[in-house]
Amino acid sequence: MIIKIFILIFWLVILLILLFFLLYMAFATISAAPFVPTTKKQIIKMLSMIDKPKTSTVLELGSGDGRIVLSLARQGFQTIGIEINPLLCLWSKILIKKNKLKNAKIINANFWDYDLKDIDILTMYFIPHRMNKLAKKIKKEMKPGSLIVSNAFKLGDWPIHKQGDGVYVYVV
Ligand SMILES: C[S@@+](CC[C@H](N)C(=O)[O-])C[C@H]1O[C@@H](n2cnc3c(N)ncnc32)[C@H](O)[C@@H]1O
């Protein structure tokens, strides 16, 4: 009997976690983009297109499971991931701790409320219908000379600094 109750509680907890995750997926989709991870090949391409000193501060917009944050931090960049979904944040924090990366951190927040003024490089995998809104935010907040690295989607009608394999780089 006790074992049956434990099994029931176990599945209830799993169901609750799943529901919580799906709720945040829906919220993220309305706010910007759902969780779709960048492939390893695209991450390598994105990193290869960053020509800024390793002392730069990089912000990953919507950091998902933290895969890009981890890759950037391993390269030596001061890296911040901002993610709306608390479960993805928790998972990324575990990975950062496990990999002992002191130069990486994750913030559980809505990036529309985050001021980009101290960010040197912005990386992202976003969604086309929010790119114009994002371009306005970047123009208003980021310093001239800052770099934007976007996987898959173009940043409004901004002039492209360089591109390759579906990665677009812009200079503010
Ligand atoms: C397309 S996924 C990309 C995930 C990760 N950057 C990658 O490339 O693997 C977009 C991410 O943005 C997050 N997101 C959506 N809206 C957000 C918001 N307003 N603030 C912070 N994160 C958000 C989603 O939860 C999702 O994890």
Ligand as a Chemical Component Dictionary entry (heavy atoms), coordinates in Angstrom:
data_LIG
# 
_chem_comp.id                   LIG 
_chem_comp.type                 NON-POLYMER 
_chem_comp.pdbx_formal_charge   0 
_chem_comp.three_letter_code    LIG 
# 
loop_
_chem_comp_atom.comp_id 
_chem_comp_atom.atom_id 
_chem_comp_atom.alt_atom_id 
_chem_comp_atom.type_symbol 
_chem_comp_atom.charge 
_chem_comp_atom.model_Cartn_x 
_chem_comp_atom.model_Cartn_y 
_chem_comp_atom.model_Cartn_z 
_chem_comp_atom.pdbx_ordinal 
LIG C1  C1  C 0  14.445 29.389 -29.394 1  
LIG S1  S1  S 1  14.808 29.127 -27.663 2  
LIG C2  C2  C 0  16.573 29.256 -27.685 3  
LIG C3  C3  C 0  17.235 28.602 -26.495 4  
LIG C4  C4  C 0  18.766 28.774 -26.444 5  
LIG N1  N1  N 0  19.131 30.152 -26.589 6  
LIG C5  C5  C 0  19.420 27.979 -27.535 7  
LIG O1  O1  O 0  19.814 28.608 -28.544 8  
LIG O2  O2  O -1 19.548 26.761 -27.420 9  
LIG C6  C6  C 0  14.261 30.684 -26.954 10 
LIG C7  C7  C 0  14.349 30.738 -25.437 11 
LIG O3  O3  O 0  13.927 32.033 -25.025 12 
LIG C8  C8  C 0  13.197 31.899 -23.814 13 
LIG N2  N2  N 0  12.349 33.095 -23.704 14 
LIG C9  C9  C 0  11.244 33.393 -24.414 15 
LIG N3  N3  N 0  10.750 34.581 -24.029 16 
LIG C10 C10 C 0  11.579 35.053 -23.060 17 
LIG C11 C11 C 0  11.599 36.257 -22.296 18 
LIG N4  N4  N 0  10.683 37.204 -22.463 19 
LIG N5  N5  N 0  12.597 36.425 -21.392 20 
LIG C12 C12 C 0  13.550 35.466 -21.210 21 
LIG N6  N6  N 0  13.578 34.311 -21.920 22 
LIG C13 C13 C 0  12.609 34.107 -22.839 23 
LIG C14 C14 C 0  12.409 30.615 -24.000 24 
LIG O4  O4  O 0  11.982 30.081 -22.768 25 
LIG C15 C15 C 0  13.455 29.743 -24.717 26 
LIG O5  O5  O 0  14.224 29.006 -23.802 27 
# 
loop_
_chem_comp_bond.comp_id 
_chem_comp_bond.atom_id_1 
_chem_comp_bond.atom_id_2 
_chem_comp_bond.value_order 
_chem_comp_bond.pdbx_ordinal 
LIG C1  S1  SING 1  
LIG S1  C2  SING 2  
LIG S1  C6  SING 3  
LIG C2  C3  SING 4  
LIG C3  C4  SING 5  
LIG C4  N1  SING 6  
LIG C4  C5  SING 7  
LIG C5  O1  DOUB 8  
LIG C5  O2  SING 9  
LIG C6  C7  SING 10 
LIG C7  O3  SING 11 
LIG C7  C15 SING 12 
LIG O3  C8  SING 13 
LIG C8  N2  SING 14 
LIG C8  C14 SING 15 
LIG N2  C9  SING 16 
LIG N2  C13 SING 17 
LIG C9  N3  DOUB 18 
LIG N3  C10 SING 19 
LIG C10 C11 SING 20 
LIG C10 C13 DOUB 21 
LIG C11 N4  SING 22 
LIG C11 N5  DOUB 23 
LIG N5  C12 SING 24 
LIG C12 N6  DOUB 25 
LIG N6  C13 SING 26 
LIG C14 O4  SING 27 
LIG C14 C15 SING 28 
LIG C15 O5  SING 29 
# 
